[in-house]
Amino acid sequence: MSSYTKDQKYTITISNDDGIVKTLYFYVKSPKKSPKKSPKKSPKKSPKKSPKKSPKKKFKSEPENKELYEKIKTQAKKKFSIWPSLYASNWLVTEYKNQGGKYRIISN
């Protein structure tokens, strides 16, 4: 424990109707004073020119067996109180795949 001065020690005395008196002692540390430092200026960096990237193709997946997918989706909505959520959506996909469902990729 660090050393304290008398100014940093505080006491509180509490009494209730039954005549019970409690005295609490607590200590407060004084903040350390550090010398102020001037902020260092960092050298300016020239912006890097990146080569133009070709636009990525966006793909969307769709379940092949829509009836099975909707059946499992209703089960997921009953099972999880929050829909949609990452946990519930993950459960839906894994359950659909476990029951033999497959996805097909559609390009936009």
N, CA, C and O atoms as a GROMACS GRO file, in nm:
protein
  432
    1MET      N    1   0.084  -0.118   0.000
    1MET     CA    2   0.000   0.000   0.000
    1MET      C    3   0.088   0.123   0.000
    1MET      O    4   0.191   0.126   0.068
    2SER      N    5   0.050   0.223  -0.074
    2SER     CA    6   0.128   0.346  -0.083
    2SER      C    7   0.116   0.427   0.045
    2SER      O    8   0.024   0.408   0.124
    3SER      N    9   0.210   0.516   0.062
    3SER     CA   10   0.202   0.602   0.180
    3SER      C   11   0.108   0.719   0.151
    3SER      O   12   0.100   0.766   0.038
    4TYR      N   13   0.037   0.765   0.254
    4TYR     CA   14  -0.060   0.871   0.240
    4TYR      C   15  -0.028   0.983   0.338
    4TYR      O   16   0.037   0.961   0.440
    5THR      N   17  -0.073   1.100   0.305
    5THR     CA   18  -0.061   1.212   0.399
    5THR      C   19  -0.189   1.222   0.479
    5THR      O   20  -0.288   1.155   0.447
    6LYS      N   21  -0.189   1.304   0.582
    6LYS     CA   22  -0.308   1.319   0.667
    6LYS      C   23  -0.424   1.380   0.589
    6LYS      O   24  -0.540   1.355   0.621
    7ASP      N   25  -0.394   1.459   0.487
    7ASP     CA   26  -0.499   1.523   0.408
    7ASP      C   27  -0.577   1.421   0.326
    7ASP      O   28  -0.690   1.448   0.286
    8GLN      N   29  -0.518   1.305   0.301
    8GLN     CA   30  -0.581   1.207   0.214
    8GLN      C   31  -0.663   1.103   0.289
    8GLN      O   32  -0.724   1.017   0.226
    9LYS      N   33  -0.666   1.107   0.421
    9LYS     CA   34  -0.742   1.011   0.500
    9LYS      C   35  -0.875   1.076   0.540
    9LYS      O   36  -0.877   1.186   0.595
   10TYR      N   37  -0.985   1.006   0.513
   10TYR     CA   38  -1.117   1.058   0.545
   10TYR      C   39  -1.192   0.958   0.632
   10TYR      O   40  -1.172   0.837   0.619
   11THR      N   41  -1.278   1.008   0.720
   11THR     CA   42  -1.360   0.921   0.804
   11THR      C   43  -1.506   0.962   0.792
   11THR      O   44  -1.537   1.080   0.775
   12ILE      N   45  -1.593   0.863   0.801
   12ILE     CA   46  -1.737   0.888   0.804
   12ILE      C   47  -1.794   0.808   0.920
   12ILE      O   48  -1.766   0.689   0.934
   13THR      N   49  -1.872   0.873   1.004
   13THR     CA   50  -1.935   0.807   1.117
   13THR      C   51  -2.084   0.797   1.090
   13THR      O   52  -2.149   0.897   1.060
   14ILE      N   53  -2.138   0.676   1.099
   14ILE     CA   54  -2.279   0.650   1.070
   14ILE      C   55  -2.342   0.589   1.195
   14ILE      O   56  -2.286   0.496   1.254
   15SER      N   57  -2.458   0.641   1.235
   15SER     CA   58  -2.531   0.582   1.348
   15SER      C   59  -2.676   0.564   1.307
   15SER      O   60  -2.730   0.644   1.231
   16ASN      N   61  -2.740   0.457   1.360
   16ASN     CA   62  -2.881   0.434   1.330
   16ASN      C   63  -2.964   0.450   1.457
   16ASN      O   64  -2.911   0.488   1.562
   17ASP      N   65  -3.095   0.422   1.449
   17ASP     CA   66  -3.186   0.443   1.562
   17ASP      C   67  -3.157   0.351   1.680
   17ASP      O   68  -3.190   0.385   1.793
   18ASP      N   69  -3.096   0.235   1.656
   18ASP     CA   70  -3.066   0.141   1.763
   18ASP      C   71  -2.942   0.181   1.842
   18ASP      O   72  -2.910   0.116   1.941
   19GLY      N   73  -2.874   0.284   1.802
   19GLY     CA   74  -2.755   0.330   1.872
   19GLY      C   75  -2.627   0.265   1.823
   19GLY      O   76  -2.523   0.280   1.886
   20ILE      N   77  -2.634   0.194   1.711
   20ILE     CA   78  -2.514   0.131   1.656
   20ILE      C   79  -2.438   0.236   1.575
   20ILE      O   80  -2.494   0.301   1.487
   21VAL      N   81  -2.311   0.251   1.606
   21VAL     CA   82  -2.228   0.350   1.541
   21VAL      C   83  -2.120   0.278   1.462
   21VAL      O   84  -2.051   0.190   1.514
   22LYS      N   85  -2.105   0.316   1.337
   22LYS     CA   86  -2.000   0.259   1.254
   22LYS      C   87  -1.914   0.374   1.202
   22LYS      O   88  -1.964   0.479   1.164
   23THR      N   89  -1.786   0.351   1.201
   23THR     CA   90  -1.693   0.450   1.149
   23THR      C   91  -1.621   0.389   1.029
   23THR      O   92  -1.563   0.281   1.039
   24LEU      N   93  -1.626   0.458   0.918
   24LEU     CA   94  -1.563   0.413   0.796
   24LEU      C   95  -1.442   0.501   0.768
   24LEU      O   96  -1.448   0.623   0.780
   25TYR      N   97  -1.333   0.438   0.730
   25TYR     CA   98  -1.212   0.509   0.694
   25TYR      C   99  -1.182   0.480   0.548
   25TYR      O  100  -1.190   0.365   0.504
   26PHE      N  101  -1.149   0.582   0.474
   26PHE     CA  102  -1.106   0.559   0.337
   26PHE      C  103  -0.998   0.660   0.300
   26PHE      O  104  -0.989   0.769   0.356
   27TYR      N  105  -0.918   0.620   0.204
   27TYR     CA  106  -0.803   0.699   0.163
   27TYR      C  107  -0.819   0.740   0.018
   27TYR      O  108  -0.875   0.666  -0.063
   28VAL      N  109  -0.768   0.857  -0.014
   28VAL     CA  110  -0.774   0.908  -0.150
   28VAL      C  111  -0.633   0.939  -0.195
   28VAL      O  112  -0.559   1.012  -0.128
   29LYS      N  113  -0.595   0.884  -0.308
   29LYS     CA  114  -0.462   0.912  -0.362
   29LYS      C  115  -0.466   1.043  -0.439
   29LYS      O  116  -0.563   1.072  -0.510
   30SER      N  117  -0.361   1.120  -0.424
   30SER     CA  118  -0.354   1.243  -0.500
   30SER      C  119  -0.301   1.210  -0.639
   30SER      O  120  -0.216   1.122  -0.654
   31PRO      N  121  -0.349   1.280  -0.739
   31PRO     CA  122  -0.304   1.248  -0.875
   31PRO      C  123  -0.158   1.285  -0.893
   31PRO      O  124  -0.108   1.383  -0.836
   32LYS      N  125  -0.089   1.205  -0.973
   32LYS     CA  126   0.051   1.233  -1.001
   32LYS      C  127   0.058   1.346  -1.103
   32LYS      O  128  -0.016   1.350  -1.201
   33LYS      N  129   0.148   1.436  -1.077
   33LYS     CA  130   0.168   1.547  -1.170
   33LYS      C  131   0.284   1.512  -1.260
   33LYS      O  132   0.395   1.486  -1.214
   34SER      N  133   0.257   1.512  -1.388
   34SER     CA  134   0.363   1.482  -1.484
   34SER      C  135   0.388   1.607  -1.568
   34SER      O  136   0.296   1.685  -1.593
   35PRO      N  137   0.509   1.626  -1.609
   35PRO     CA  138   0.538   1.744  -1.691
   35PRO      C  139   0.464   1.734  -1.825
   35PRO      O  140   0.452   1.627  -1.884
   36LYS      N  141   0.417   1.848  -1.870
   36LYS     CA  142   0.344   1.851  -1.996
   36LYS      C  143   0.441   1.837  -2.112
   36LYS      O  144   0.546   1.902  -2.116
   37LYS      N  145   0.404   1.752  -2.204
   37LYS     CA  146   0.487   1.730  -2.321
   37LYS      C  147   0.418   1.791  -2.442
   37LYS      O  148   0.296   1.784  -2.456
   38SER      N  149   0.497   1.851  -2.527
   38SER     CA  150   0.440   1.908  -2.648
   38SER      C  151   0.415   1.794  -2.747
   38SER      O  152   0.497   1.703  -2.760
   39PRO      N  153   0.303   1.799  -2.816
   39PRO     CA  154   0.274   1.690  -2.910
   39PRO      C  155   0.374   1.692  -3.025
   39PRO      O  156   0.410   1.797  -3.078
   40LYS      N  157   0.418   1.573  -3.062
   40LYS     CA  158   0.512   1.561  -3.172
   40LYS      C  159   0.435   1.562  -3.304
   40LYS      O  160   0.330   1.501  -3.318
   41LYS      N  161   0.490   1.633  -3.398
   41LYS     CA  162   0.428   1.638  -3.529
   41LYS      C  163   0.484   1.524  -3.611
   41LYS      O  164   0.605   1.509  -3.625
   42SER      N  165   0.394   1.446  -3.666
   42SER     CA  166   0.438   1.336  -3.750
   42SER      C  167   0.453   1.387  -3.893
   42SER      O  168   0.377   1.474  -3.936
   43PRO      N  169   0.548   1.334  -3.965
   43PRO     CA  170   0.564   1.381  -4.103
   43PRO      C  171   0.443   1.341  -4.187
   43PRO      O  172   0.385   1.234  -4.170
   44LYS      N  173   0.406   1.430  -4.277
   44LYS     CA  174   0.290   1.404  -4.362
   44LYS      C  175   0.324   1.295  -4.462
   44LYS      O  176   0.429   1.297  -4.527
   45LYS      N  177   0.234   1.202  -4.474
   45LYS     CA  178   0.252   1.093  -4.568
   45LYS      C  179   0.177   1.125  -4.696
   45LYS      O  180   0.063   1.171  -4.693
   46SER      N  181   0.242   1.099  -4.806
   46SER     CA  182   0.175   1.122  -4.933
   46SER      C  183   0.076   1.008  -4.957
   46SER      O  184   0.108   0.893  -4.930
   47PRO      N  185  -0.041   1.039  -5.008
   47PRO     CA  186  -0.139   0.934  -5.030
   47PRO      C  187  -0.091   0.837  -5.137
   47PRO      O  188  -0.041   0.878  -5.242
   48LYS      N  189  -0.106   0.710  -5.109
   48LYS     CA  190  -0.064   0.609  -5.205
   48LYS      C  191  -0.171   0.592  -5.311
   48LYS      O  192  -0.290   0.586  -5.282
   49LYS      N  193  -0.126   0.585  -5.432
   49LYS     CA  194  -0.219   0.563  -5.542
   49LYS      C  195  -0.227   0.414  -5.568
   49LYS      O  196  -0.129   0.351  -5.608
   50SER      N  197  -0.344   0.360  -5.544
   50SER     CA  198  -0.362   0.217  -5.567
   50SER      C  199  -0.414   0.195  -5.708
   50SER      O  200  -0.490   0.277  -5.761
   51PRO      N  201  -0.372   0.086  -5.769
   51PRO     CA  202  -0.422   0.059  -5.903
   51PRO      C  203  -0.572   0.032  -5.900
   51PRO      O  204  -0.624  -0.021  -5.801
   52LYS      N  205  -0.639   0.067  -6.007
   52LYS     CA  206  -0.784   0.046  -6.012
   52LYS      C  207  -0.814  -0.103  -6.013
   52LYS      O  208  -0.756  -0.180  -6.089
   53LYS      N  209  -0.905  -0.140  -5.928
   53LYS     CA  210  -0.944  -0.281  -5.918
   53LYS      C  211  -1.069  -0.303  -6.001
   53LYS      O  212  -1.157  -0.217  -6.009
   54SER      N  213  -1.077  -0.417  -6.061
   54SER     CA  214  -1.196  -0.450  -6.138
   54SER      C  215  -1.310  -0.477  -6.040
   54SER      O  216  -1.287  -0.536  -5.934
   55PRO      N  217  -1.431  -0.438  -6.072
   55PRO     CA  218  -1.542  -0.458  -5.980
   55PRO      C  219  -1.567  -0.607  -5.958
   55PRO      O  220  -1.567  -0.687  -6.052
   56LYS      N  221  -1.588  -0.642  -5.832
   56LYS     CA  222  -1.613  -0.782  -5.799
   56LYS      C  223  -1.757  -0.819  -5.835
   56LYS      O  224  -1.849  -0.738  -5.822
   57LYS      N  225  -1.772  -0.941  -5.881
   57LYS     CA  226  -1.906  -0.988  -5.912
   57LYS      C  227  -1.975  -1.027  -5.782
   57LYS      O  228  -1.916  -1.092  -5.696
   58LYS      N  229  -2.098  -0.988  -5.770
   58LYS     CA  230  -2.176  -1.022  -5.651
   58LYS      C  231  -2.259  -1.146  -5.681
   58LYS      O  232  -2.327  -1.155  -5.783
   59PHE      N  233  -2.252  -1.239  -5.590
   59PHE     CA  234  -2.327  -1.362  -5.605
   59PHE      C  235  -2.430  -1.372  -5.494
   59PHE      O  236  -2.410  -1.324  -5.382
   60LYS      N  237  -2.540  -1.435  -5.526
   60LYS     CA  238  -2.646  -1.457  -5.429
   60LYS      C  239  -2.680  -1.605  -5.430
   60LYS      O  240  -2.694  -1.665  -5.537
   61SER      N  241  -2.694  -1.664  -5.311
   61SER     CA  242  -2.729  -1.805  -5.306
   61SER      C  243  -2.877  -1.820  -5.273
   61SER      O  244  -2.936  -1.739  -5.202
   62GLU      N  245  -2.934  -1.926  -5.326
   62GLU     CA  246  -3.077  -1.950  -5.310
   62GLU      C  247  -3.098  -2.099  -5.284
   62GLU      O  248  -3.034  -2.182  -5.348
   63PRO      N  249  -3.187  -2.134  -5.190
   63PRO     CA  250  -3.208  -2.277  -5.162
   63PRO      C  251  -3.276  -2.346  -5.281
   63PRO      O  252  -3.365  -2.290  -5.344
   64GLU      N  253  -3.232  -2.469  -5.308
   64GLU     CA  254  -3.292  -2.545  -5.418
   64GLU      C  255  -3.428  -2.600  -5.380
   64GLU      O  256  -3.522  -2.596  -5.460
   65ASN      N  257  -3.441  -2.651  -5.257
   65ASN     CA  258  -3.567  -2.709  -5.210
   65ASN      C  259  -3.636  -2.605  -5.122
   65ASN      O  260  -3.612  -2.600  -5.001
   66LYS      N  261  -3.722  -2.523  -5.181
   66LYS     CA  262  -3.785  -2.412  -5.109
   66LYS      C  263  -3.882  -2.460  -5.001
   66LYS      O  264  -3.895  -2.395  -4.897
   67GLU      N  265  -3.950  -2.572  -5.024
   67GLU     CA  266  -4.046  -2.623  -4.925
   67GLU      C  267  -3.974  -2.664  -4.797
   67GLU      O  268  -4.018  -2.629  -4.687
   68LEU      N  269  -3.864  -2.737  -4.810
   68LEU     CA  270  -3.786  -2.778  -4.695
   68LEU      C  271  -3.728  -2.656  -4.624
   68LEU      O  272  -3.728  -2.649  -4.501
   69TYR      N  273  -3.680  -2.560  -4.702
   69TYR     CA  274  -3.622  -2.439  -4.644
   69TYR      C  275  -3.726  -2.361  -4.563
   69TYR      O  276  -3.697  -2.318  -4.452
   70GLU      N  277  -3.846  -2.344  -4.616
   70GLU     CA  278  -3.953  -2.272  -4.544
   70GLU      C  279  -3.996  -2.347  -4.419
   70GLU      O  280  -4.027  -2.286  -4.317
   71LYS      N  281  -3.999  -2.480  -4.427
   71LYS     CA  282  -4.036  -2.563  -4.310
   71LYS      C  283  -3.935  -2.542  -4.198
   71LYS      O  284  -3.973  -2.524  -4.082
   72ILE      N  285  -3.806  -2.545  -4.232
   72ILE     CA  286  -3.701  -2.527  -4.130
   72ILE      C  287  -3.701  -2.382  -4.081
   72ILE      O  288  -3.669  -2.357  -3.964
   73LYS      N  289  -3.734  -2.288  -4.167
   73LYS     CA  290  -3.739  -2.148  -4.128
   73LYS      C  291  -3.848  -2.123  -4.024
   73LYS      O  292  -3.827  -2.047  -3.929
   74THR      N  293  -3.964  -2.187  -4.041
   74THR     CA  294  -4.071  -2.173  -3.940
   74THR      C  295  -4.029  -2.237  -3.807
   74THR      O  296  -4.063  -2.187  -3.700
   75GLN      N  297  -3.955  -2.349  -3.815
   75GLN     CA  298  -3.903  -2.410  -3.691
   75GLN      C  299  -3.806  -2.316  -3.622
   75GLN      O  300  -3.808  -2.304  -3.500
   76ALA      N  301  -3.722  -2.249  -3.699
   76ALA     CA  302  -3.623  -2.157  -3.643
   76ALA      C  303  -3.692  -2.038  -3.577
   76ALA      O  304  -3.649  -1.992  -3.471
   77LYS      N  305  -3.799  -1.988  -3.639
   77LYS     CA  306  -3.871  -1.875  -3.581
   77LYS      C  307  -3.939  -1.912  -3.450
   77LYS      O  308  -3.952  -1.828  -3.361
   78LYS      N  309  -3.983  -2.038  -3.438
   78LYS     CA  310  -4.043  -2.085  -3.313
   78LYS      C  311  -3.937  -2.108  -3.206
   78LYS      O  312  -3.960  -2.083  -3.088
   79LYS      N  313  -3.821  -2.157  -3.249
   79LYS     CA  314  -3.715  -2.193  -3.155
   79LYS      C  315  -3.645  -2.071  -3.095
   79LYS      O  316  -3.612  -2.070  -2.977
   80PHE      N  317  -3.621  -1.968  -3.176
   80PHE     CA  318  -3.545  -1.851  -3.132
   80PHE      C  319  -3.638  -1.732  -3.112
   80PHE      O  320  -3.725  -1.705  -3.195
   81SER      N  321  -3.618  -1.661  -3.000
   81SER     CA  322  -3.705  -1.547  -2.970
   81SER      C  323  -3.672  -1.426  -3.057
   81SER      O  324  -3.760  -1.344  -3.082
   82ILE      N  325  -3.549  -1.416  -3.102
   82ILE     CA  326  -3.510  -1.303  -3.187
   82ILE      C  327  -3.487  -1.355  -3.328
   82ILE      O  328  -3.399  -1.437  -3.352
   83TRP      N  329  -3.568  -1.304  -3.421
   83TRP     CA  330  -3.551  -1.340  -3.561
   83TRP      C  331  -3.556  -1.215  -3.644
   83TRP      O  332  -3.649  -1.138  -3.621
   84PRO      N  333  -3.472  -1.185  -3.732
   84PRO     CA  334  -3.352  -1.258  -3.769
   84PRO      C  335  -3.237  -1.224  -3.675
   84PRO      O  336  -3.226  -1.112  -3.626
   85SER      N  337  -3.153  -1.320  -3.650
   85SER     CA  338  -3.030  -1.300  -3.574
   85SER      C  339  -2.923  -1.389  -3.634
   85SER      O  340  -2.954  -1.484  -3.706
   86LEU      N  341  -2.798  -1.359  -3.606
   86LEU     CA  342  -2.689  -1.438  -3.662
   86LEU      C  343  -2.697  -1.583  -3.615
   86LEU      O  344  -2.676  -1.676  -3.693
   87TYR      N  345  -2.729  -1.602  -3.487
   87TYR     CA  346  -2.735  -1.736  -3.430
   87TYR      C  347  -2.847  -1.817  -3.496
   87TYR      O  348  -2.828  -1.933  -3.532
   88ALA      N  349  -2.964  -1.753  -3.510
   88ALA     CA  350  -3.078  -1.823  -3.568
   88ALA      C  351  -3.057  -1.852  -3.717
   88ALA      O  352  -3.093  -1.959  -3.765
   89SER      N  353  -3.000  -1.758  -3.788
   89SER     CA  354  -2.974  -1.779  -3.931
   89SER      C  355  -2.872  -1.889  -3.953
   89SER      O  356  -2.885  -1.968  -4.046
   90ASN      N  357  -2.770  -1.893  -3.868
   90ASN     CA  358  -2.670  -1.999  -3.877
   90ASN      C  359  -2.733  -2.135  -3.850
   90ASN      O  360  -2.703  -2.232  -3.919
   91TRP      N  361  -2.821  -2.141  -3.751
   91TRP     CA  362  -2.890  -2.266  -3.720
   91TRP      C  363  -2.974  -2.310  -3.840
   91TRP      O  364  -2.977  -2.428  -3.874
   92LEU      N  365  -3.042  -2.215  -3.904
   92LEU     CA  366  -3.125  -2.245  -4.021
   92LEU      C  367  -3.042  -2.306  -4.133
   92LEU      O  368  -3.082  -2.407  -4.191
   93VAL      N  369  -2.929  -2.246  -4.164
   93VAL     CA  370  -2.845  -2.296  -4.273
   93VAL      C  371  -2.790  -2.434  -4.241
   93VAL      O  372  -2.794  -2.524  -4.326
   94THR      N  373  -2.738  -2.453  -4.119
   94THR     CA  374  -2.681  -2.583  -4.085
   94THR      C  375  -2.788  -2.692  -4.081
   94THR      O  376  -2.763  -2.804  -4.124
   95GLU      N  377  -2.906  -2.660  -4.030
   95GLU     CA  378  -3.015  -2.758  -4.024
   95GLU      C  379  -3.063  -2.794  -4.166
   95GLU      O  380  -3.093  -2.910  -4.195
   96TYR      N  381  -3.071  -2.693  -4.252
   96TYR     CA  382  -3.111  -2.716  -4.391
   96TYR      C  383  -3.011  -2.808  -4.461
   96TYR      O  384  -3.051  -2.899  -4.533
   97LYS      N  385  -2.883  -2.783  -4.440
   97LYS     CA  386  -2.780  -2.868  -4.502
   97LYS      C  387  -2.779  -3.008  -4.441
   97LYS      O  388  -2.755  -3.105  -4.513
   98ASN      N  389  -2.804  -3.020  -4.310
   98ASN     CA  390  -2.807  -3.151  -4.245
   98ASN      C  391  -2.922  -3.237  -4.298
   98ASN      O  392  -2.910  -3.359  -4.304
   99GLN      N  393  -3.031  -3.173  -4.337
   99GLN     CA  394  -3.147  -3.248  -4.388
   99GLN      C  395  -3.140  -3.268  -4.539
   99GLN      O  396  -3.238  -3.311  -4.601
  100GLY      N  397  -3.024  -3.238  -4.598
  100GLY     CA  398  -3.005  -3.268  -4.740
  100GLY      C  399  -3.028  -3.152  -4.833
  100GLY      O  400  -3.024  -3.170  -4.955
  101GLY      N  401  -3.052  -3.035  -4.781
  101GLY     CA  402  -3.075  -2.920  -4.868
  101GLY      C  403  -2.946  -2.868  -4.928
  101GLY      O  404  -2.839  -2.880  -4.869
  102LYS      N  405  -2.957  -2.811  -5.047
  102LYS     CA  406  -2.842  -2.754  -5.116
  102LYS      C  407  -2.877  -2.614  -5.164
  102LYS      O  408  -2.994  -2.581  -5.181
  103TYR      N  409  -2.774  -2.534  -5.184
  103TYR     CA  410  -2.790  -2.397  -5.234
  103TYR      C  411  -2.736  -2.390  -5.377
  103TYR      O  412  -2.642  -2.461  -5.413
  104ARG      N  413  -2.798  -2.304  -5.458
  104ARG     CA  414  -2.743  -2.277  -5.589
  104ARG      C  415  -2.707  -2.130  -5.594
  104ARG      O  416  -2.771  -2.046  -5.530
  105ILE      N  417  -2.602  -2.100  -5.670
  105ILE     CA  418  -2.550  -1.963  -5.677
  105ILE      C  419  -2.608  -1.895  -5.801
  105ILE      O  420  -2.607  -1.949  -5.911
  106ILE      N  421  -2.658  -1.775  -5.777
  106ILE     CA  422  -2.714  -1.693  -5.884
  106ILE      C  423  -2.628  -1.568  -5.896
  106ILE      O  424  -2.608  -1.498  -5.796
  107SER      N  425  -2.578  -1.539  -6.015
  107SER     CA  426  -2.496  -1.419  -6.032
  107SER      C  427  -2.586  -1.304  -6.070
  107SER      O  428  -2.684  -1.321  -6.144
  108ASN      N  429  -2.553  -1.188  -6.020
  108ASN     CA  430  -2.633  -1.067  -6.047
  108ASN      C  431  -2.573  -0.989  -6.162
  108ASN      O  432  -2.626  -0.885  -6.200
   0.00000   0.00000   0.00000
